[in-house]
Amino acid sequence: MKIGFIIIALALILSMNGYVMVRGWQSLPVASVLRPVYLASTLILFIAFMVGMIFGSKMAPLMGKAISFAGFTYFILFIYLFCTFLFVDIVRVANYFIHFAPVGMSTFRLWAMLITLGISGIAMVIGNYKFNHPEIVTLNLSTSKPTQHKKLKIVAASDIHLGVSIDKKRLQSYVKLINDQHPDIVLLAGDVTDRSIFPLINQHMDEEFRTIKAPLGIYAINGNHEYYAETPEATAEFLKKAGVRVLRDEVSFIDSSFYVIGRDDLRNANRKSVKQLVAGLDETKPKILLNHQPYHLEEAEQNNIDLQISGHTHNGQFFPGNLIAKGMYEISHGYLKKGNTHFYVSSGLGIWGPQYRIGTQSELVVINLTY
């Protein structure tokens, strides 16, 4: 099943890239040097994309990062060019039957391509700036359940995707951002790693985790990308050595005051239900649930969860992905309250693949929870 999916996905992306290459070639003037330059550029960048995806984590850090950045940058341009050429072809087919534009429309595709490249370039400059300057989202929430902590300051992050692209230097900036908020507790809602833990080991990223200052500890859960890595157990062991406790369908009672419940990712077919996880817990104590993928929010509401923190969606990462994500989830990004349960779905601190936020934001979430 997994191999079949990979073959279908690979065939689809190869076909789409071939379409972009052919239509781009046809857009450019005949006998122009731009044609072979375009063809060579798209081919090289597509190869860089595939090499970065498959072998990036096994390369030397600088080489892997450079190849991945070039390849993933092309990935965005490729998506936008594909949509543009498809739109042009639909218009040209419609024009063949309805004749609403000059016959041939010879320059239409070229202008559409140039406009797309120009707008995409501007959007990517802005998007890279947004990625490099995460926003601090602050929420002031309350629960009626009493505890010895009158106020709890939670700093939450999801989808950091540490690896080749999000390297140790980037992690240093994230840790500084976390420490600058002076958290009581730090919660990581999945996809801490990208596709392999080897870059984390090779770059000694555990050193950075150990500099996080949170009196009540650092807790994390598995996301789907922890299951793309070698094993989720290996990732959990690495994080444990770095001072991060990974909760895999586990509950931790913090300072005899509140519960942090870590639900394993949806990719674990045998993971426990929310009902099973909360069975036997003291209902007078606040319950915070970390659940990477924000499906079936009613489960948290029905089981008296006070706060659920999720991620996974990246809010689509770049336009129009944010519109697609909005249609896929009850809440793809932001805050929602259902009954007595507060929900927050983060768009992620890091990012998968292309380091651009177009129509979305990278963020760190600060939650002031009062009782």
Secondary structure as UniProt FT lines:
FT   HELIX           2..27
FT   TURN            30..31
FT   HELIX           34..55
FT   HELIX           56..58
FT   HELIX           61..98
FT   TURN            103..104
FT   TURN            106..107
FT   HELIX           108..132
FT   STRAND          135..142
FT   STRAND          151..157
FT   TURN            163..165
FT   HELIX           168..179
FT   TURN            180..181
FT   STRAND          185..188
FT   HELIX           198..202
FT   TURN            203..205
FT   HELIX           206..209
FT   TURN            210..211
FT   TURN            215..216
FT   STRAND          218..220
FT   HELIX           224..226
FT   TURN            227..228
FT   HELIX           232..241
FT   TURN            242..243
FT   STRAND          245..246
FT   STRAND          250..254
FT   TURN            255..257
FT   STRAND          258..262
FT   TURN            266..267
FT   TURN            269..270
FT   HELIX           274..278
FT   TURN            279..280
FT   TURN            283..284
FT   STRAND          287..290
FT   HELIX           298..302
FT   TURN            303..304
FT   STRAND          307..310
FT   HELIX           314..316
FT   TURN            319..320
FT   HELIX           321..328
FT   STRAND          334..338
FT   TURN            339..340
FT   STRAND          341..345
FT   STRAND          363..370
//
